[in-house]
Amino acid sequence: MSEEKLMRLDMGKLDSHVHSERPILCLGIESSCDETSAAIVDSDRNILSHIIYSQIPEHQKFGGVVPELAARAHILAIDEVIKQTLAAAGKTIEDIDVVAATAGPGLIGGVLVGWMAATGIAQSANKPLVAVNHLEGHALVPRLCATLADGANKNVSVDFPYVLMLASGGHCQILLVHGVGKYELIGQTLDDSAGEAYDKVAKMLGLGYPGGPIVDKRAQNGKPDAFAFPRPLCDKPNCDFSFSGIKTAARTFLDKADGALSDEYIDDFCASFQAAVVDCIVNRLTNAMRDARVKAVAPKTLVVAGGVAKNSAIRSAMELLAQKYNMTFAAPPMNLCTDNGAMIAWAGLENWRVGKIVTEPVAPRPRWPLTELKNE
């Protein structure tokens, strides 16, 4: 049977639901790094339930994620997380219309755990299955913000196209989002991600793991001009990032420090480091706004997503930049910035709407750039 016919048959399973105008329910499963998470989201942008089992305590003593430990923890947690997710929503698997799970990129051991769980559920319950790109989960979750974000963002409607700053521990990219599966790369890091830089600096200072939120908090009490951190590539006309030089500068400053570091020193250090990162992000995004590809489609929204989107200074700076270019600023609520099942469920629904469901075996991937989605 051809792939086209298989897709028509799978889509046909949901015809009665669509015609009845009942919201479509998607069970989303995320296991790409150190969170085992599942959520049930409906097509009306409601999160019915959302469970996250964080492995941070297991990894803190190592100062970062240990892939083997993460995979084992996912195996132990996945069944209970899914069970609790269904129970919290008051649903059974028969009530679910679509099953979605992260199929990459990420730590392959963890990705396999979540993907195999989702595959087993979909096959046994005869439900359509969506293979979600983890990065697309982050990229699309701001479109779920309309009923979830707090404060100024709660009424934001994120329509295509939009400019996206996707920043996390493993990625740092500026993308033009044309639609589901349609991503145009405008700029990216040439070495380290912003999130990695935050975590490494926190480790140098002995602040603990995960370091990003700690550095952000300490920076709020410090002087941003106390240390002369570099602003790599800010004199270049393109939109690419480089954060390795900022990390090297941090190491150099600390090597010259005498004795134990005072609280004032650490606060100033964090504030100066963060100011450099924010300046780089604003500079690169400013170039992106002037890019011919961006200007050609005149996006109305500037979006930040990924774990680094929780950073207060980055959010504030991007909001001001959006105002400068008469754009709306949008970000996920704090609990949807880091890895979570709700973003995977929502991306599953978005992909299901355009007919992108699994019709043959899928091999999970440790690497899966967003720009490759348009060819699939």
Secondary structure per residue as TSV (DSSP state, phi and psi in degrees):
chain	resnum	aa	ss	phi	psi
A	1	M	-	360.0	135.7
A	2	S	-	-72.1	160.8
A	3	E	H	-62.2	-39.1
A	4	E	H	-61.7	-44.1
A	5	K	H	-67.4	-40.1
A	6	L	H	-58.8	-41.4
A	7	M	H	-65.7	-40.6
A	8	R	H	-63.6	-39.5
A	9	L	H	-65.5	-44.2
A	10	D	H	-63.4	-43.1
A	11	M	H	-64.9	-32.7
A	12	G	H	-64.6	-25.1
A	13	K	T	-60.3	-25.4
A	14	L	T	-101.7	4.6
A	15	D	H	-56.8	-43.7
A	16	S	H	-64.7	-35.8
A	17	H	H	-67.2	-42.7
A	18	V	H	-64.1	-44.4
A	19	H	H	-67.1	-28.0
A	20	S	T	-80.5	-7.0
A	21	E	T	63.2	19.2
A	22	R	-	-76.4	138.1
A	23	P	-	-57.2	139.8
A	24	I	-	-79.5	134.7
A	25	L	E	-103.7	131.1
A	26	C	E	-122.3	130.0
A	27	L	E	-92.9	119.1
A	28	G	E	-110.8	138.8
A	29	I	E	-126.3	129.8
A	30	E	E	-126.1	130.5
A	31	S	-	-154.2	33.6
A	32	S	S	-81.3	-15.9
A	33	C	S	-141.4	-105.6
A	34	D	S	-120.3	19.5
A	35	E	E	-122.5	129.7
A	36	T	E	-98.9	116.5
A	37	S	E	-141.2	149.4
A	38	A	E	-145.0	152.5
A	39	A	E	-153.3	156.3
A	40	I	E	-117.4	120.2
A	41	V	E	-124.5	142.6
A	42	D	E	-106.8	168.6
A	43	S	T	-72.2	-6.4
A	44	D	T	-93.4	14.2
A	45	R	S	70.6	34.1
A	46	N	-	-107.7	135.7
A	47	I	E	-94.8	112.2
A	48	L	E	-80.5	-33.0
A	49	S	E	-160.2	155.4
A	50	H	E	-158.6	113.6
A	51	I	E	-119.1	132.1
A	52	I	E	-128.1	124.6
A	53	Y	E	-104.7	111.5
A	54	S	E	-91.2	137.7
A	55	Q	-	-96.7	10.4
A	56	I	H	-51.2	-45.7
A	57	P	H	-57.4	-35.1
A	58	E	H	-68.4	-29.6
A	59	H	H	-101.8	-13.8
A	60	Q	H	-57.4	-41.0
A	61	K	T	-68.2	-15.7
A	62	F	T	-97.8	-6.9
A	63	G	T	73.9	15.6
A	64	G	S	172.2	175.8
A	65	V	-	-78.5	129.0
A	66	V	-	-99.4	111.5
A	67	P	H	-53.1	-43.4
A	68	E	H	-64.2	-42.8
A	69	L	H	-65.2	-38.7
A	70	A	H	-62.8	-45.6
A	71	A	H	-61.2	-43.3
A	72	R	H	-63.9	-40.2
A	73	A	H	-65.0	-38.2
A	74	H	H	-61.5	-43.2
A	75	I	H	-59.4	-43.0
A	76	L	H	-71.0	-29.5
A	77	A	H	-98.1	-25.4
A	78	I	H	-58.8	-45.4
A	79	D	H	-63.1	-43.9
A	80	E	H	-68.6	-37.6
A	81	V	H	-62.2	-44.7
A	82	I	H	-66.1	-42.7
A	83	K	H	-59.6	-46.0
A	84	Q	H	-66.0	-35.3
A	85	T	H	-63.7	-45.4
A	86	L	H	-64.4	-43.7
A	87	A	H	-64.7	-41.4
A	88	A	H	-64.1	-29.9
A	89	A	H	-88.1	-8.3
A	90	G	T	68.0	34.6
A	91	K	-	-123.0	159.0
A	92	T	-	-111.5	170.8
A	93	I	G	-63.2	-25.8
A	94	E	G	-66.6	-24.9
A	95	D	G	-77.9	-17.9
A	96	I	-	-77.6	137.2
A	97	D	-	-96.2	-35.6
A	98	V	E	-137.4	141.6
A	99	V	E	-114.1	132.9
A	100	A	E	-133.4	148.7
A	101	A	E	-152.6	153.6
A	102	T	E	-65.4	127.6
A	103	A	E	-112.6	9.9
A	104	G	E	137.4	170.8
A	105	P	S	-76.9	167.0
A	106	G	S	157.4	-171.6
A	107	L	-	-69.4	116.9
A	108	I	H	-62.5	-32.2
A	109	G	H	-61.3	-45.9
A	110	G	H	-68.5	-42.5
A	111	V	H	-56.8	-43.2
A	112	L	H	-61.0	-37.9
A	113	V	H	-62.2	-51.5
A	114	G	H	-66.6	-40.0
A	115	W	H	-66.3	-42.3
A	116	M	H	-67.0	-36.1
A	117	A	H	-62.6	-45.9
A	118	A	H	-65.1	-41.2
A	119	T	H	-62.1	-43.2
A	120	G	H	-62.8	-42.7
A	121	I	H	-64.7	-46.7
A	122	A	H	-63.3	-41.7
A	123	Q	H	-70.8	-42.5
A	124	S	H	-70.7	-31.9
A	125	A	H	-99.2	1.7
A	126	N	T	58.9	50.1
A	127	K	-	-112.6	148.5
A	128	P	-	-61.3	144.6
A	129	L	E	-121.3	134.8
A	130	V	E	-118.7	128.7
A	131	A	E	-90.9	111.4
A	132	V	E	-97.7	132.0
A	133	N	E	-75.0	124.0
A	134	H	H	-54.6	-40.7
A	135	L	H	-66.9	-34.2
A	136	E	H	-68.6	-30.1
A	137	G	H	-57.7	-48.0
A	138	H	H	-63.7	-40.6
A	139	A	H	-66.8	-33.3
A	140	L	H	-96.9	-17.3
A	141	V	G	-61.9	-26.8
A	142	P	G	-60.6	-22.8
A	143	R	G	-72.5	-9.6
A	144	L	G	-93.7	-2.2
A	145	C	G	-71.5	-19.6
A	146	A	G	-53.8	-35.8
A	147	T	G	-113.0	7.1
A	148	L	T	-121.9	-34.9
A	149	A	-	-69.2	153.0
A	150	D	-	-101.3	170.4
A	151	G	G	59.1	-137.0
A	152	A	G	-65.6	-19.8
A	153	N	G	-88.4	-7.4
A	154	K	T	-66.6	-23.1
A	155	N	T	-107.0	12.3
A	156	V	-	-73.5	132.3
A	157	S	-	-109.9	118.2
A	158	V	-	-98.4	103.5
A	159	D	-	-103.8	153.3
A	160	F	S	-72.8	146.8
A	161	P	S	-85.0	160.7
A	162	Y	E	-146.3	158.7
A	163	V	E	-91.3	129.4
A	164	L	E	-120.5	128.0
A	165	M	E	-100.8	108.5
A	166	L	E	-103.9	110.4
A	167	A	E	-134.1	127.6
A	168	S	-	-151.1	-168.9
A	169	G	S	-68.7	-21.1
A	170	G	S	-118.3	-9.6
A	171	H	-	-140.8	150.6
A	172	C	E	-152.4	106.8
A	173	Q	E	-142.4	151.3
A	174	I	E	-110.7	125.5
A	175	L	E	-129.2	147.5
A	176	L	E	-99.6	114.7
A	177	V	E	-95.9	107.7
A	178	H	E	-87.5	-25.6
A	179	G	E	171.5	-175.6
A	180	V	T	-62.9	123.9
A	181	G	T	74.1	8.8
A	182	K	E	-123.0	94.1
A	183	Y	E	-125.3	131.1
A	184	E	E	-114.4	120.6
A	185	L	E	-77.7	123.8
A	186	I	E	-101.7	-36.1
A	187	G	E	-164.2	156.8
A	188	Q	E	-155.4	165.8
A	189	T	B	-71.6	142.0
A	190	L	S	-91.1	-8.6
A	191	D	S	-146.3	-96.1
A	192	D	-	-90.5	156.3
A	193	S	-	-84.8	163.4
A	194	A	H	-62.4	-42.7
A	195	G	H	-63.0	-38.5
A	196	E	H	-64.9	-40.0
A	197	A	H	-61.6	-43.4
A	198	Y	H	-60.4	-47.8
A	199	D	H	-65.1	-38.8
A	200	K	H	-68.1	-40.2
A	201	V	H	-65.6	-40.5
A	202	A	H	-61.4	-39.1
A	203	K	H	-66.3	-40.9
A	204	M	H	-58.3	-36.7
A	205	L	T	-86.0	-5.4
A	206	G	T	70.3	33.7
A	207	L	-	-90.4	-9.5
A	208	G	-	102.0	179.3
A	209	Y	S	-129.1	141.1
A	210	P	S	-73.2	141.6
A	211	G	H	-84.8	-26.8
A	212	G	H	-52.8	-53.9
A	213	P	H	-62.4	-32.4
A	214	I	H	-69.5	-44.5
A	215	V	H	-61.0	-43.3
A	216	D	H	-59.3	-44.2
A	217	K	H	-66.9	-44.6
A	218	R	H	-65.9	-33.1
A	219	A	H	-63.4	-28.5
A	220	Q	T	-66.6	-16.5
A	221	N	T	-106.4	3.6
A	222	G	S	-110.8	176.2
A	223	K	-	-98.3	119.5
A	224	P	T	-70.5	-10.0
A	225	D	T	-110.8	16.4
A	226	A	S	-72.3	-31.0
A	227	F	S	-126.6	138.5
A	228	A	-	-89.2	74.4
A	229	F	-	-72.1	145.8
A	230	P	-	-74.3	163.8
A	231	R	-	-120.3	79.6
A	232	P	T	-59.1	137.4
A	233	L	T	69.7	1.5
A	234	C	T	-68.7	-10.3
A	235	D	T	-98.5	8.1
A	236	K	S	-100.6	148.2
A	237	P	S	-79.4	-12.1
A	238	N	S	-85.6	-164.8
A	239	C	-	-119.9	15.6
A	240	D	-	-81.1	157.3
A	241	F	B	-111.5	159.6
A	242	S	-	-149.3	124.0
A	243	F	-	-117.1	-3.8
A	244	S	H	-65.8	-35.0
A	245	G	H	-66.4	-33.8
A	246	I	H	-67.5	-40.2
A	247	K	H	-63.7	-41.5
A	248	T	H	-63.4	-41.4
A	249	A	H	-61.6	-39.6
A	250	A	H	-60.7	-44.4
A	251	R	H	-63.3	-40.3
A	252	T	H	-64.3	-45.8
A	253	F	H	-59.0	-45.1
A	254	L	H	-69.7	-32.7
A	255	D	H	-65.4	-25.9
A	256	K	H	-89.3	-8.9
A	257	A	-	-72.1	142.8
A	258	D	-	-101.9	127.4
A	259	G	S	69.6	-163.8
A	260	A	S	-68.8	144.8
A	261	L	-	-83.4	130.5
A	262	S	-	-77.3	162.7
A	263	D	H	-60.6	-37.8
A	264	E	H	-64.7	-42.4
A	265	Y	H	-59.9	-47.3
A	266	I	H	-64.3	-42.8
A	267	D	H	-61.6	-45.0
A	268	D	H	-65.2	-39.1
A	269	F	H	-62.4	-47.3
A	270	C	H	-64.0	-41.3
A	271	A	H	-64.8	-40.6
A	272	S	H	-69.7	-42.1
A	273	F	H	-61.4	-47.5
A	274	Q	H	-64.6	-37.6
A	275	A	H	-60.4	-38.7
A	276	A	H	-66.1	-44.2
A	277	V	H	-62.8	-45.9
A	278	V	H	-63.0	-42.6
A	279	D	H	-59.8	-40.7
A	280	C	H	-64.1	-43.8
A	281	I	H	-63.9	-45.0
A	282	V	H	-64.5	-41.4
A	283	N	H	-61.6	-46.5
A	284	R	H	-67.4	-39.1
A	285	L	H	-68.3	-34.9
A	286	T	H	-61.6	-43.0
A	287	N	H	-62.4	-37.5
A	288	A	H	-63.0	-38.6
A	289	M	H	-63.8	-26.5
A	290	R	H	-91.9	-5.4
A	291	D	-	-66.1	137.1
A	292	A	H	-59.9	-35.1
A	293	R	H	-66.1	-37.1
A	294	V	H	-73.3	-46.5
A	295	K	H	-62.1	-28.8
A	296	A	H	-66.0	-29.8
A	297	V	H	-106.5	-6.2
A	298	A	-	46.8	61.1
A	299	P	-	-63.5	147.1
A	300	K	-	-99.7	-8.0
A	301	T	E	-130.9	137.2
A	302	L	E	-108.7	122.2
A	303	V	E	-119.9	141.4
A	304	V	E	-119.4	139.0
A	305	A	E	-149.6	165.3
A	306	G	S	100.2	171.5
A	307	G	G	-57.1	-35.4
A	308	V	G	-69.6	-15.2
A	309	A	G	-64.7	-12.6
A	310	K	G	-77.0	-14.3
A	311	N	-	-68.2	125.3
A	312	S	H	-66.0	-41.2
A	313	A	H	-68.4	-39.7
A	314	I	H	-67.2	-43.0
A	315	R	H	-60.8	-45.1
A	316	S	H	-64.2	-43.2
A	317	A	H	-65.4	-40.0
A	318	M	H	-69.7	-33.5
A	319	E	H	-63.8	-42.1
A	320	L	H	-64.8	-39.4
A	321	L	H	-63.9	-41.8
A	322	A	H	-60.2	-43.0
A	323	Q	H	-61.2	-39.5
A	324	K	H	-59.3	-35.4
A	325	Y	T	-102.6	20.3
A	326	N	T	54.2	40.5
A	327	M	-	-114.3	161.7
A	328	T	E	-91.5	136.1
A	329	F	E	-93.8	136.6
A	330	A	E	-139.0	142.9
A	331	A	-	-147.9	152.6
A	332	P	-	-67.1	157.9
A	333	P	-	-61.3	158.9
A	334	M	G	-54.1	-39.6
A	335	N	G	-75.5	-5.9
A	336	L	G	-112.2	10.7
A	337	C	T	-80.9	-46.1
A	338	T	S	-79.8	173.3
A	339	D	S	-57.6	134.7
A	340	N	-	-160.8	157.4
A	341	G	H	-72.8	-26.6
A	342	A	H	-63.9	-39.7
A	343	M	H	-67.3	-32.8
A	344	I	H	-72.3	-39.2
A	345	A	H	-63.7	-42.6
A	346	W	H	-66.6	-43.8
A	347	A	H	-62.2	-34.8
A	348	G	H	-61.2	-43.6
A	349	L	H	-65.8	-42.5
A	350	E	H	-62.1	-41.5
A	351	N	H	-70.7	-38.4
A	352	W	H	-60.4	-39.6
A	353	R	H	-58.7	-33.2
A	354	V	T	-98.7	12.2
A	355	G	T	82.5	15.3
A	356	K	-	-93.1	84.9
A	357	I	-	-122.4	161.1
A	358	V	-	-73.8	127.3
A	359	T	-	-122.7	-2.9
A	360	E	S	-154.8	165.8
A	361	P	-	-53.6	139.5
A	362	V	-	-113.6	133.0
A	363	A	-	-97.8	112.4
A	364	P	-	-56.5	149.8
A	365	R	-	-124.3	137.2
A	366	P	S	-74.5	-24.9
A	367	R	-	-128.9	130.7
A	368	W	-	-158.2	82.0
A	369	P	-	-60.6	144.7
A	370	L	G	-60.5	-34.0
A	371	T	G	-67.5	-13.5
A	372	E	G	-82.0	-13.9
A	373	L	G	-64.9	-32.8
A	374	K	G	-65.1	-19.2
A	375	N	G	-93.5	4.6
A	376	E	-	-107.4	360.0
